Amino acid sequence: MKTISKQLKELRENASLSQNELAKRANISPAYVNKIEKGLYTTLSIDKCHNLAKGLGMTFRDFLDAVGLLNDNSTPKANMTLMSALRARKLTNEQVNQVISYIEYVQDNGNK
């Protein structure tokens, strides 16, 4: 299982953001983002999670799921990576869900 630090770094890189850019979008200090990614902070407050989710362009629930803080396996890991990449392209949640639905449709019809 990946740690919060590795997951956050992966999400940030998938969104093509530097630590400074994420910090600015999340309204937290760049040093704080750096310390999380270095593993110096192994837990995050609800407020920080909300801010980081906003900075990454994710919903709070998706962020918690992506960093392993949500014990819910309803969203496959590949979908989380795809959702993060699509949000980095400024797609709305509805557009992201439509893309994922289309991919699932293609997968289902390709197996027939």
Buried (B, 14 or more C-beta within 10 A) or exposed (E): EEBBBBBBBBBBEBBEBEBEBBBBBBEBEBEBBEEBBEEEBEEBEEEBBBBBBBBBBBBBEBBBBBBEBBEEEEBEEEBBBBBBBBBBEEBEBEEBEEBBEEEEEEEEEEEE
